[in-house]
Structure formats: C-alpha cells, structure tokens
C-alpha cells in the first residue's frame, strides 16, 4: 500500500480582521490495493488520519478510472448508508433485500444497512471493462442505525444552473434550495458540480455545516473565506486542486468560489451538519464501540440471520478479517 498522510494546514486568516477564519486543509488520497477476490486498487479520500468525518460522510473511495473485472462477493455492513455514484461502466448490485439492479452513470443507488445487510458487486460481463465510480458511506445516527435495512434507486435528480454554463446535480441532501429525493438521516449534501473551461462559480453554503471538495476530472481553484469576497478582493487563501486530493473547508462559510482551469472540470462537494457521535469504524462496519464491532463480526462469520442471504448467490462470501490485538477506539478528528 502506498500511503500519503497529510499534515494539518494552517488556519485561514480573515483578511479584514486578522482573526482566525474557517479551517481548511489539503489532504491527498492514498492508493489502496484491495487484492484478493476484488483484485483492484482504489484511491481513498476518507477517512484520513486527521479527518474521520465530513458531516456524516465517513468514507470515500474512487475505484477508477481503470479497465478491470470487478467481483466483490457478498459482504456485510452495519451502521451506515452506501452511496454509489457511477462515472463510467456498469456494476451489478444484489443484496439481502432482494435488490437486483445494474448501477450506471446518472443513477443514484443508496443502500441503508441499519442493523445489518449484505450485498455483492460485479462488473457487467465476463471481460474487463472501463470502470470509474465514487463509493461513499454515510454514518447513521443513533435513532436509525439499529433499524431495518433499505435500498433506493433514483434516476431523476435535481439539477442546478450555477451560471456561466456550470451545472450541479444534487445527489443527496440539499444544495441552494434543491433537494434530492434520496432518504437521508442527517442534514447533508453530496453534489456533482460541472464547470466549463474558465468558468467561475460562486456556490452558497450553510454556515453551520462543514464541507469538502473532491476534484473528479480536470482542475479547479477554490477561493478561501467568504470575508474576502465581501471585501471585493481575491481570497486570501486559494488552493489549486486536481484529482487525487480532498480540500477540507471546515465550517463557518457562507460560500466558496470555484474557478475552472483551461479544461472543463468536475468536482464532488461533500458537506453536512457536524456529526454528533464519535464512531468506531472497522472493515465494513460503523459502530460506537469495540464490543459492538466484535459481535457483528462474529455474527457474520456464523452466517447469522442478521445479515440474510444475497439473492443469486450460493455459499460464496467474503470472510471477515481478524480483529486487531488491541481494542478499537473512536476515530477522533485533529482538524
């Protein structure tokens, strides 16, 4: 595994007062070879050593762009929602609810684990195909994480005109008054923003929420604190972003300005109300304690009814890895 651990970036300065502004940090993804039955690599943006969550978003992988044959056998989840946002290729999703769908560009597929669910993911066909997608997890709050599993598919998602030819698809949650039909359980946003070459977009944000920007294609520059925009000057802090990085923007912002480079750019915006609980995250599980994770692992290994049986599969499944020899502890942010 090649790992890039980012250092905490300095706090922005408000150019009008000299006082600390919203936090921001540029964090690099790390390449993670999944190996085994998956036999492919991904780029992991979340969690980071210093940043376990952005709002309720607790996990973000990009698998691709690559040409590969995906075969992810049945595996379990607890305490989270999976949000799959395809960029290229088709993936066959099956789960223990009986869902049997092909995941493709433009369609949102969101699976809510509740207390337990299992699913499989196969690329369509028997030969390697071009594949590219964002795979995200959202931590479920206490009142929902012990409930029943669910699966939703949405193909009619709200579109925003950002001006200058730039547009946004609101994948989950809410952005600038546009609300996705996907069922979420915390105040949140996930949106794909598309900017023509040279476009400049002023994007409104919720000041009480925290945000991050992840470039997908092309490069963008992201201006800093909104105090600079109020002063009518260029932002005091501006980061140039290209695929492979995540810019954490913290909270306290009424908006940001995105500037595309010489080519069109696509970025994914993550945000939400800061999550109220510390989480314990291990393998495919999001819980609150070591003991809770340990019980879930034992029940998966014992083929408990808790996780059910994935439609269309026999006995094949991904075994749980061994737990570490130390107790799992909550992931604590250092940003």
HUTALIN-V384607 format. One record per residue. N is the residue number from 1. RES is the residue in three letters. SS is DSSP state (H for helix, E for strand, C for the rest). PHI is phi in whole degrees, 0 to 359 (NA if undefined). Layout:
N_RES_SS_PHI / N_RES_SS_PHI
This chain:
1_UNK_C_NA / 2_UNK_E_266 / 3_UNK_C_238 / 4_UNK_C_239 / 5_UNK_C_260 / 6_UNK_C_276 / 7_UNK_C_272 / 8_UNK_C_292 / 9_UNK_C_281 / 10_UNK_C_296 / 11_UNK_C_288 / 12_UNK_C_297 / 13_UNK_E_253 / 14_UNK_C_289 / 15_UNK_C_293 / 16_UNK_C_272 / 17_UNK_C_239 / 18_UNK_C_80 / 19_UNK_C_273 / 20_UNK_E_301 / 21_UNK_C_257 / 22_UNK_C_300 / 23_UNK_C_294 / 24_UNK_C_206 / 25_UNK_E_206 / 26_UNK_E_262 / 27_UNK_E_240 / 28_UNK_E_268 / 29_UNK_C_290 / 30_UNK_E_242 / 31_UNK_E_280 / 32_UNK_E_237 / 33_UNK_E_282 / 34_UNK_C_287 / 35_UNK_C_63 / 36_UNK_C_54 / 37_UNK_C_292 / 38_UNK_C_274 / 39_UNK_C_51 / 40_UNK_C_205 / 41_UNK_E_251 / 42_UNK_E_228 / 43_UNK_E_251 / 44_UNK_E_257 / 45_UNK_E_262 / 46_UNK_E_223 / 47_UNK_C_282 / 48_UNK_C_251 / 49_UNK_C_305 / 50_UNK_C_262 / 51_UNK_C_218 / 52_UNK_C_281 / 53_UNK_C_217 / 54_UNK_E_235 / 55_UNK_C_60 / 56_UNK_C_267 / 57_UNK_E_291 / 58_UNK_E_239 / 59_UNK_E_200 / 60_UNK_E_211 / 61_UNK_E_246 / 62_UNK_E_243 / 63_UNK_E_258 / 64_UNK_E_125 / 65_UNK_E_289 / 66_UNK_E_202 / 67_UNK_E_255 / 68_UNK_E_203 / 69_UNK_C_244 / 70_UNK_C_271 / 71_UNK_E_220 / 72_UNK_E_258 / 73_UNK_E_290 / 74_UNK_E_309 / 75_UNK_E_211 / 76_UNK_E_261 / 77_UNK_E_217 / 78_UNK_E_221 / 79_UNK_C_72 / 80_UNK_E_208 / 81_UNK_E_245 / 82_UNK_E_266 / 83_UNK_E_241 / 84_UNK_E_255 / 85_UNK_E_237 / 86_UNK_E_287 / 87_UNK_E_246 / 88_UNK_E_200 / 89_UNK_C_88 / 90_UNK_C_230 / 91_UNK_E_232 / 92_UNK_E_271 / 93_UNK_E_254 / 94_UNK_E_225 / 95_UNK_E_216 / 96_UNK_C_280 / 97_UNK_C_274 / 98_UNK_C_97 / 99_UNK_C_297 / 100_UNK_E_212 / 101_UNK_E_225 / 102_UNK_E_257 / 103_UNK_E_273 / 104_UNK_C_216 / 105_UNK_C_306 / 106_UNK_C_93 / 107_UNK_C_251 / 108_UNK_E_266 / 109_UNK_E_239 / 110_UNK_E_229 / 111_UNK_E_244 / 112_UNK_E_257 / 113_UNK_C_285 / 114_UNK_C_56 / 115_UNK_C_286 / 116_UNK_C_172 / 117_UNK_E_206 / 118_UNK_E_223 / 119_UNK_E_206 / 120_UNK_E_230 / 121_UNK_E_220 / 122_UNK_E_238 / 123_UNK_E_293 / 124_UNK_C_284 / 125_UNK_C_94 / 126_UNK_C_261 / 127_UNK_C_253 / 128_UNK_C_302 / 129_UNK_E_226 / 130_UNK_E_295 / 131_UNK_E_228 / 132_UNK_E_199 / 133_UNK_E_195 / 134_UNK_E_260 / 135_UNK_E_245 / 136_UNK_E_237 / 137_UNK_E_239 / 138_UNK_E_241 / 139_UNK_E_290 / 140_UNK_C_275 / 141_UNK_C_287 / 142_UNK_H_306 / 143_UNK_H_288 / 144_UNK_H_242 / 145_UNK_H_288 / 146_UNK_C_262 / 147_UNK_C_274 / 148_UNK_C_281 / 149_UNK_C_286 / 150_UNK_E_203 / 151_UNK_E_219 / 152_UNK_E_228 / 153_UNK_E_228 / 154_UNK_E_228 / 155_UNK_C_245 / 156_UNK_C_250 / 157_UNK_C_256 / 158_UNK_C_294 / 159_UNK_E_245 / 160_UNK_E_245 / 161_UNK_E_268 / 162_UNK_E_267 / 163_UNK_E_91 / 164_UNK_C_65 / 165_UNK_C_87 / 166_UNK_E_277 / 167_UNK_E_223 / 168_UNK_E_223 / 169_UNK_E_254 / 170_UNK_E_274 / 171_UNK_E_286 / 172_UNK_E_223 / 173_UNK_E_74 / 174_UNK_E_223 / 175_UNK_E_214 / 176_UNK_C_51 / 177_UNK_C_87 / 178_UNK_E_269 / 179_UNK_E_239 / 180_UNK_C_289 / 181_UNK_C_284 / 182_UNK_C_294 / 183_UNK_C_281 / 184_UNK_C_239 / 185_UNK_C_237 / 186_UNK_C_218 / 187_UNK_C_296 / 188_UNK_E_202 / 189_UNK_E_213 / 190_UNK_E_221 / 191_UNK_E_216 / 192_UNK_E_264 / 193_UNK_E_250 / 194_UNK_E_238 / 195_UNK_E_240 / 196_UNK_C_295 / 197_UNK_C_305 / 198_UNK_C_79 / 199_UNK_C_290 / 200_UNK_E_237 / 201_UNK_E_235 / 202_UNK_E_261 / 203_UNK_E_250 / 204_UNK_E_286 / 205_UNK_C_231 / 206_UNK_C_270 / 207_UNK_C_295 / 208_UNK_C_277 / 209_UNK_E_263 / 210_UNK_E_254 / 211_UNK_E_220 / 212_UNK_E_215 / 213_UNK_E_240 / 214_UNK_E_237 / 215_UNK_E_294 / 216_UNK_E_249 / 217_UNK_E_225 / 218_UNK_C_74 / 219_UNK_E_234 / 220_UNK_E_222 / 221_UNK_E_249 / 222_UNK_E_242 / 223_UNK_E_287 / 224_UNK_C_273 / 225_UNK_C_296 / 226_UNK_H_292 / 227_UNK_H_301 / 228_UNK_H_293 / 229_UNK_H_294 / 230_UNK_H_296 / 231_UNK_C_281 / 232_UNK_C_75 / 233_UNK_C_238 / 234_UNK_C_295 / 235_UNK_C_297 / 236_UNK_C_292 / 237_UNK_C_238 / 238_UNK_E_220 / 239_UNK_E_246 / 240_UNK_E_270 / 241_UNK_E_241 / 242_UNK_E_226 / 243_UNK_C_308 / 244_UNK_C_111 / 245_UNK_E_229 / 246_UNK_E_235 / 247_UNK_E_258 / 248_UNK_E_274 / 249_UNK_E_252 / 250_UNK_E_65 / 251_UNK_C_243 / 252_UNK_C_81 / 253_UNK_C_249 / 254_UNK_C_271 / 255_UNK_E_178 / 256_UNK_E_224 / 257_UNK_E_244 / 258_UNK_E_253 / 259_UNK_E_236 / 260_UNK_E_284 / 261_UNK_C_277 / 262_UNK_C_282 / 263_UNK_C_234 / 264_UNK_C_298 / 265_UNK_E_226 / 266_UNK_E_234 / 267_UNK_E_229 / 268_UNK_E_246 / 269_UNK_E_260 / 270_UNK_E_248 / 271_UNK_E_191 / 272_UNK_E_164 / 273_UNK_E_296 / 274_UNK_C_309 / 275_UNK_C_290 / 276_UNK_C_282 / 277_UNK_C_249 / 278_UNK_C_279 / 279_UNK_C_247 / 280_UNK_E_252 / 281_UNK_E_239 / 282_UNK_E_212 / 283_UNK_C_52 / 284_UNK_C_256 / 285_UNK_E_245 / 286_UNK_E_238 / 287_UNK_E_226 / 288_UNK_C_235 / 289_UNK_C_209 / 290_UNK_H_300 / 291_UNK_H_298 / 292_UNK_H_296 / 293_UNK_H_295 / 294_UNK_H_299 / 295_UNK_H_296 / 296_UNK_H_298 / 297_UNK_H_299 / 298_UNK_H_299 / 299_UNK_H_289 / 300_UNK_H_294 / 301_UNK_H_296 / 302_UNK_C_271 / 303_UNK_C_56 / 304_UNK_C_297 / 305_UNK_C_296 / 306_UNK_C_306 / 307_UNK_C_257 / 308_UNK_C_70 / 309_UNK_C_234 / 310_UNK_C_284 / 311_UNK_C_303 / 312_UNK_C_85 / 313_UNK_C_245 / 314_UNK_C_265 / 315_UNK_C_271 / 316_UNK_C_293 / 317_UNK_C_193 / 318_UNK_C_271 / 319_UNK_C_289 / 320_UNK_C_288 / 321_UNK_C_290 / 322_UNK_C_292 / 323_UNK_C_292 / 324_UNK_C_295 / 325_UNK_C_276 / 326_UNK_C_238 / 327_UNK_C_288 / 328_UNK_C_290 / 329_UNK_C_235 / 330_UNK_C_300 / 331_UNK_C_278 / 332_UNK_C_248 / 333_UNK_C_286 / 334_UNK_C_236 / 335_UNK_C_249
